[in-house]
Amino acid sequence: MKKLLSVFSIHVKRLSTSKHDRSVCGHKWSYGPMEVQRSEMLNGIKIVAANTSGAMMTACTIMFQAGSRYETSNFLGATHFLRAASSGSGCGFTAFSKLRVLQQHGAYLTCSSDRQSISYTLQCPLLYFSELKFYLLDTAVRCCYHDWEISDRKSLVRDDLARINPEQRLLDLVQKALWAGPNTNSVFCEDERIDEMSGKILNDYVMCNFKSSNCCVASVGVPFEETMKLAEQINTRRERPKLKECPPSKPRGGFEYYDLGSGSDTWIAVAVPSCGTDDLNNLFKHAIVAAACGVDNMQQGQYDLNRVPQPPLGLMTGDDVYTNFRAFNVAYADSGIFGIVAKTKSATANRNALAVSEFLANVGDLNYTQIQDGKKRLQLSLALHEEDCVKVSESLALQLANNVQIDSVDTSFSMIEAISLDEIKATATCLSAKCDEMAVAIVGDLGVVPTDQEIFKR
């Protein structure tokens, strides 16, 4: 017994006198993925895999640069139907088996699209990814689009049109009002186009636009080798197909509206041309200007009436608890849109419509303190963004599409801090100078709001 104790004491002594190396034993905490690997296949498919620090939930995204701006006259509304038909049958699995198996494994398969891109994302526990990845492939690149399933989805598309949130409808209309060209295409299918939609139209659209040259595969928490194997099954060909060029859109400064009836709540949006995702440094500047104006609430309450909006836009409401203002910045590949949204009651719609146009025309008057606050707000938003593996996966895919490399939020923070306040101030002044190209969209009580000419005169 004494011998055992003596041996134990020797080992304890050795352990206690050993030097502690923090670089080996310690862990450096930081936001975002721990390691990011990138690659590109001969056929043009771009791949990125982010390794996380032990998270059990993973996400994988297959993204095509084939949003609604790529719809020609015979394909209008196709991307809306692609979203609705994403739960349909594919070459390997029926719609029922997708729903049942994914739910049994605690997984989710979603499809989202905008004017620029369409994304299919699988979120599931890492343990089941090797099995469930075939459901992602079956939905993204092997969906059949049977006519009988498309007919069933037509009622769902009509319900989507009836359930559109007024602010979502407003943002769609203001983009239509600003542009002349492909960017006017709505992300929703117009009602008169629903009956014309068929499986052949969707298959033709996929055949024309779902190319390996504009495909990106991104994953979070999935090993790089596993992500590479999934990408190889999208398209086995080695040659890189050519893509049909999308014609550029030009600003037209239009006016769009949607009537909700007399006395209804009213949403007003004014916007000017912005920059695209092809210029990351400039995109950050516009995002900081938007954050400096106020894009969210300082305090999130349970109801609309107990929220505190961010200044300086939040200060415009005064004592009116029913009115809310916020800024937004939407970017496509080669262009973008910057604007202000106001939600108000019918009685104050006229005054607030003039107020938002006046604010946008003078957004260059933001001071350095407000711009510095905008930097901090944007950094906080990016940090919160990293908590969702689905958002990170789709963000990495979007980076690939634009040849941008941002491995973590720390990198974004450094890029934001490197932009001087004078540069951001110049960007805000440039936005003010574009007020002659201002576009307006209104959803609500059209009888009380000013005309487009009255708003443009400010």
C-alpha positions in Angstrom: 0.0 0.0 0.0 2.8 2.4 0.9 4.5 1.5 -2.4 1.4 2.4 -4.3 1.0 5.7 -2.5 4.6 6.6 -3.2 4.3 5.9 -6.9 1.1 8.0 -7.0 2.8 10.9 -5.2 5.6 10.8 -7.7 3.1 11.1 -10.6 1.3 13.9 -8.9 4.5 15.8 -8.4 5.4 15.4 -12.0 2.0 16.7 -13.1 2.1 19.6 -10.7 5.6 20.7 -11.7 5.0 20.4 -15.4 4.8 23.7 -17.4 1.4 24.7 -18.6 1.3 25.6 -22.3 -1.9 27.7 -22.9 -1.3 27.5 -26.7 -1.7 23.7 -26.5 -4.2 23.2 -23.8 -6.3 26.3 -24.0 -8.9 27.1 -26.6 -9.2 30.4 -28.4 -12.9 31.3 -28.6 -14.1 33.2 -31.6 -17.2 33.7 -33.7 -18.0 31.6 -36.7 -16.5 28.4 -38.1 -13.2 27.0 -36.9 -11.9 26.1 -40.3 -13.1 26.7 -43.9 -12.1 24.7 -47.0 -12.8 25.7 -50.5 -12.5 24.0 -53.9 -13.8 24.2 -57.5 -14.6 21.4 -59.9 -13.8 21.3 -63.6 -17.4 21.7 -64.5 -17.6 25.0 -62.5 -19.3 23.8 -59.3 -17.8 25.7 -56.3 -17.6 24.0 -53.0 -17.0 25.3 -49.4 -17.1 23.4 -46.1 -16.9 25.0 -42.7 -15.8 22.9 -39.8 -17.5 23.9 -36.5 -16.5 23.3 -32.9 -18.5 20.3 -32.1 -22.0 21.4 -33.1 -24.4 18.4 -33.6 -26.6 20.1 -36.2 -25.3 20.6 -39.7 -26.6 22.4 -42.8 -25.8 22.0 -46.5 -26.9 24.3 -49.2 -27.1 23.9 -53.0 -27.5 27.3 -54.6 -28.0 28.3 -58.2 -27.8 31.9 -59.5 -31.2 31.5 -61.1 -33.6 33.8 -59.3 -36.6 35.6 -60.8 -34.4 38.1 -62.7 -33.5 35.3 -65.0 -37.1 34.6 -65.9 -37.9 35.4 -69.5 -41.4 36.1 -70.7 -42.3 32.4 -71.1 -40.9 31.6 -67.6 -42.5 34.4 -65.5 -43.5 33.0 -62.1 -41.3 29.9 -62.4 -39.2 30.5 -59.3 -42.3 30.8 -57.2 -43.5 27.5 -58.4 -40.1 26.0 -57.8 -40.4 27.0 -54.2 -43.8 25.5 -53.9 -42.8 22.3 -55.8 -39.7 21.7 -53.7 -41.7 19.3 -51.5 -42.8 17.3 -54.5 -41.6 13.9 -55.8 -38.2 13.4 -57.3 -36.5 10.7 -59.3 -35.6 8.7 -56.1 -38.2 9.6 -53.4 -41.9 10.4 -53.3 -43.2 13.6 -51.7 -44.7 11.4 -48.9 -41.4 9.6 -48.1 -39.5 12.9 -48.0 -41.9 14.3 -45.4 -42.0 11.2 -43.3 -38.3 10.3 -43.3 -37.1 13.9 -42.7 -39.4 14.4 -39.8 -38.4 11.1 -38.3 -34.7 12.2 -38.3 -35.4 15.7 -37.0 -34.3 17.2 -40.3 -35.7 20.1 -42.4 -35.4 20.7 -46.1 -36.2 24.2 -47.3 -36.2 26.2 -50.5 -35.8 29.9 -50.7 -35.3 32.3 -53.6 -35.0 36.0 -54.4 -34.3 37.9 -57.6 -30.8 36.7 -57.8 -30.6 33.1 -56.5 -32.5 30.0 -55.5 -31.3 27.9 -52.6 -32.1 24.4 -51.3 -30.9 23.7 -47.8 -30.9 20.6 -45.6 -30.6 21.0 -41.9 -30.1 17.7 -39.9 -28.0 16.0 -37.2 -24.5 15.2 -38.4 -25.2 11.5 -37.7 -27.8 11.3 -40.4 -26.3 13.5 -43.1 -24.8 10.7 -45.2 -28.3 9.2 -45.5 -30.4 12.4 -45.9 -28.1 14.1 -48.4 -29.8 12.1 -51.2 -33.1 13.9 -50.3 -31.4 17.2 -50.8 -30.0 16.1 -54.2 -33.4 14.7 -55.1 -35.1 18.0 -54.4 -32.5 20.4 -55.9 -31.4 18.7 -59.1 -33.6 15.6 -59.6 -37.1 16.9 -59.0 -39.6 15.6 -61.6 -42.2 18.4 -61.6 -45.1 16.1 -62.5 -48.1 17.9 -64.0 -50.5 16.5 -61.4 -48.3 17.7 -58.6 -47.9 21.2 -60.2 -51.8 21.3 -60.5 -52.0 20.6 -56.7 -49.5 23.3 -56.0 -51.5 26.0 -57.9 -53.9 26.4 -54.9 -50.9 26.7 -52.7 -49.4 29.5 -54.9 -52.7 31.3 -54.8 -52.7 31.0 -51.0 -49.2 32.5 -51.0 -50.4 35.5 -52.9 -53.3 36.0 -50.4 -51.0 35.6 -47.4 -48.2 38.0 -48.5 -47.2 40.2 -45.6 -47.9 43.9 -46.6 -44.3 44.9 -45.9 -43.0 41.9 -48.0 -45.3 43.0 -50.8 -44.1 46.6 -50.4 -40.4 45.6 -50.8 -41.2 43.5 -53.9 -43.1 46.5 -55.4 -40.4 49.0 -54.7 -37.9 46.9 -56.5 -40.3 46.7 -59.4 -40.7 50.5 -59.3 -37.0 51.2 -59.3 -35.8 49.1 -62.2 -36.5 48.8 -65.9 -35.2 45.4 -67.0 -35.0 41.9 -65.5 -35.0 43.2 -61.9 -38.6 44.1 -62.3 -39.5 40.5 -62.2 -41.4 39.7 -59.0 -40.4 36.8 -56.8 -44.2 35.9 -56.8 -46.1 34.5 -59.7 -48.9 36.8 -60.9 -52.4 35.4 -60.6 -53.0 35.4 -64.3 -49.9 33.2 -64.8 -50.8 30.5 -62.4 -53.1 28.5 -64.6 -50.6 28.5 -67.4 -47.8 26.9 -65.3 -47.0 23.3 -66.1 -44.3 20.7 -65.4 -42.8 21.3 -68.8 -42.2 25.0 -68.1 -40.5 24.2 -64.8 -38.3 21.5 -66.3 -37.4 23.8 -69.2 -36.5 26.6 -66.7 -34.3 24.2 -64.6 -32.7 22.9 -67.8 -31.8 26.4 -68.9 -30.7 27.9 -65.6 -29.6 25.2 -63.2 -26.1 24.8 -64.7 -22.9 23.7 -62.9 -21.3 27.1 -63.9 -23.6 28.9 -61.5 -23.9 26.3 -58.8 -22.4 26.5 -55.4 -22.4 23.9 -52.6 -21.8 25.0 -49.0 -21.9 23.1 -45.8 -21.5 23.8 -42.1 -20.5 21.0 -39.8 -20.2 18.5 -42.6 -16.7 17.1 -43.5 -15.2 18.5 -46.6 -14.8 15.1 -48.2 -18.6 14.4 -47.7 -19.5 17.8 -49.2 -17.2 17.1 -52.2 -19.0 13.7 -52.8 -22.4 15.4 -52.7 -21.2 18.1 -55.2 -19.8 15.4 -57.6 -23.3 13.8 -57.8 -24.9 17.1 -59.0 -23.2 16.9 -62.4 -20.8 14.3 -63.4 -19.6 16.1 -66.5 -16.2 17.7 -66.6 -16.8 20.5 -69.1 -18.0 23.9 -68.0 -21.3 24.9 -69.7 -21.8 28.5 -70.9 -24.4 30.6 -69.3 -26.8 33.0 -71.1 -25.9 36.5 -70.0 -28.6 38.4 -68.0 -29.1 41.9 -69.4 -28.5 44.7 -66.9 -31.3 46.7 -65.4 -31.5 50.4 -65.4 -33.1 52.7 -62.9 -36.4 54.2 -64.0 -37.7 56.0 -60.8 -41.2 54.5 -61.0 -44.3 54.4 -58.8 -46.1 51.2 -57.7 -49.0 50.7 -55.4 -51.4 48.1 -53.9 -54.7 49.1 -52.4 -55.8 47.6 -49.1 -58.9 49.8 -48.8 -60.0 52.9 -47.0 -58.8 53.3 -43.4 -56.2 50.4 -43.6 -52.7 50.6 -42.2 -50.3 51.9 -44.8 -46.7 51.0 -45.7 -44.6 53.4 -47.7 -41.2 52.7 -49.3 -38.8 55.1 -51.1 -35.6 53.8 -52.6 -32.6 54.8 -54.8 -30.1 52.6 -56.7 -27.3 51.0 -54.6 -24.4 48.7 -55.2 -24.2 45.0 -55.9 -22.4 42.0 -54.2 -19.6 42.2 -56.8 -18.0 45.0 -54.8 -17.7 43.8 -51.2 -16.1 46.9 -49.8 -18.7 49.2 -51.2 -21.5 46.8 -50.1 -20.2 47.0 -46.5 -20.3 50.8 -46.8 -24.0 50.8 -47.8 -24.8 48.3 -45.1 -23.2 50.5 -42.5 -25.2 53.5 -43.8 -28.4 51.5 -43.5 -27.5 50.4 -40.0 -26.6 54.0 -39.1 -30.1 55.0 -40.1 -31.7 52.2 -38.1 -32.8 48.8 -39.6 -34.2 47.2 -36.5 -35.4 47.9 -32.9 -33.2 48.6 -29.9 -35.7 46.7 -27.7 -37.8 43.8 -28.9 -41.1 43.7 -27.1 -43.9 41.2 -27.3 -46.1 43.6 -29.3 -45.5 46.3 -31.8 -46.4 49.0 -29.3 -43.7 48.1 -26.8 -40.7 48.2 -29.2 -38.1 50.9 -29.3 -36.8 51.6 -32.8 -33.2 52.5 -33.5 -32.4 56.2 -34.0 -32.2 58.4 -36.0 -35.2 57.0 -37.9 -36.7 56.0 -34.5 -36.8 59.6 -33.5 -39.0 60.6 -36.4 -42.0 58.8 -34.9 -42.1 61.1 -31.9 -45.1 60.3 -29.7 -46.8 58.2 -32.4 -46.5 54.6 -31.2 -48.3 53.3 -34.3 -45.6 54.5 -36.8 -42.3 52.7 -37.4 -39.4 53.6 -39.8 -36.5 51.4 -40.9 -33.8 51.4 -43.6 -33.0 48.5 -45.9 -30.3 47.6 -48.4 -30.9 44.8 -51.0 -28.0 43.7 -53.3 -28.0 41.7 -56.5 -24.9 40.5 -58.3 -24.3 43.8 -60.2 -26.6 46.3 -58.6 -28.7 47.0 -55.5 -31.4 49.1 -53.9 -31.2 51.3 -50.8 -34.3 52.8 -49.2 -36.5 53.6 -46.2 -39.7 51.9 -45.2 -42.5 53.4 -43.1 -45.5 51.7 -41.5 -48.2 54.0 -40.3 -51.9 54.5 -39.7 -54.1 55.9 -42.5 -54.5 59.2 -40.7 -50.7 59.9 -40.7 -49.8 58.3 -44.0 -49.6 61.6 -45.9 -47.2 63.2 -43.5 -45.0 60.2 -43.1 -44.8 59.6 -46.8 -43.2 63.0 -47.2 -41.0 62.5 -44.2 -39.4 59.3 -45.5 -38.6 60.9 -48.9 -37.2 63.9 -47.1 -35.0 61.7 -44.9 -33.7 59.7 -47.9 -32.9 62.9 -49.8 -30.8 64.1 -46.8 -29.3 60.8 -45.7 -25.9 62.3 -46.4 -26.3 64.5 -43.3 -25.6 61.5 -41.0 -22.9 62.5 -38.5 -19.8 60.5 -37.5 -21.3 59.4 -34.2 -24.3 57.9 -36.0 -22.0 56.2 -38.6 -19.9 54.7 -35.8 -23.1 53.4 -34.2 -24.0 51.9 -37.6 -20.7 50.0 -37.6 -21.4 48.5 -34.2 -25.0 47.6 -35.1 -23.8 45.8 -38.3 -21.2 43.9 -36.3 -23.7 42.8 -33.8 -26.1 41.7 -36.5 -23.3 39.6 -38.2 -22.4 38.0 -34.8 -26.0 37.0 -34.2 -26.1 35.7 -37.8 -23.4 33.1 -37.0 -25.7 31.3 -34.4 -27.8 29.8 -37.2 -26.1 27.1 -39.3 -28.6 27.5 -42.1 -27.9 31.2 -42.5 -24.1 30.5 -42.3 -24.4 27.8 -45.0 -26.4 30.1 -47.3 -24.0 32.9 -46.7 -21.0 30.8 -47.6 -22.7 29.7 -50.8 -23.4 33.4 -51.7 -19.8 34.2 -51.0 -18.7 31.5 -53.5 -21.1 32.9 -56.1 -19.5 36.3 -55.8 -15.9 35.1 -55.4 -15.6 36.5 -51.9 -13.8 34.8 -49.0 -14.9 35.7 -45.5 -14.0 32.8 -43.2 -15.5 34.1 -40.0 -17.2 37.1 -38.4 -13.8 38.2 -37.2 -12.8 38.8 -40.8 -16.0 40.8 -41.4 -15.3 42.9 -38.2 -11.8 43.7 -39.5 -13.1 44.7 -42.9 -15.7 47.0 -41.3 -13.2 48.6 -38.9 -10.9 49.2 -41.8 -13.4 51.4 -43.6 -13.0 55.0 -42.5 -15.8 57.2 -41.4 -15.1 59.6 -44.2 -15.6 56.9 -46.8 -19.0 55.9 -45.3 -19.9 59.6 -45.1 -19.1 59.9 -48.9 -21.3 56.9 -49.6 -24.2 58.4 -47.7 -23.7 61.7 -49.6 -23.7 59.7 -52.9 -27.0 58.1 -52.0 -28.5 61.6 -51.3 -27.4 62.7 -54.8 -29.4 59.9 -56.4 -32.7 61.3 -55.1 -33.6 62.2 -58.7 -33.8 58.4 -59.4 -36.0 57.8 -56.4 -38.7 55.1 -56.7 -41.8 54.9 -54.5 -44.1 52.0 -53.6 -47.2 52.2 -51.4 -49.4 49.4 -49.9 -52.5 50.4 -48.0 -54.9 53.3 -48.1 -54.2 54.9 -51.4 -56.8 57.6 -50.9 -54.8 59.4 -48.2 -51.3 59.2 -49.5 -49.7 61.9 -51.7 -49.2 61.3 -55.4 -45.8 60.3 -56.7 -45.1 63.8 -58.0 -45.8 65.3 -54.6 -43.4 62.8 -53.0 -40.7 63.5 -55.5 -40.9 67.2 -54.9 -40.4 66.6 -51.2 
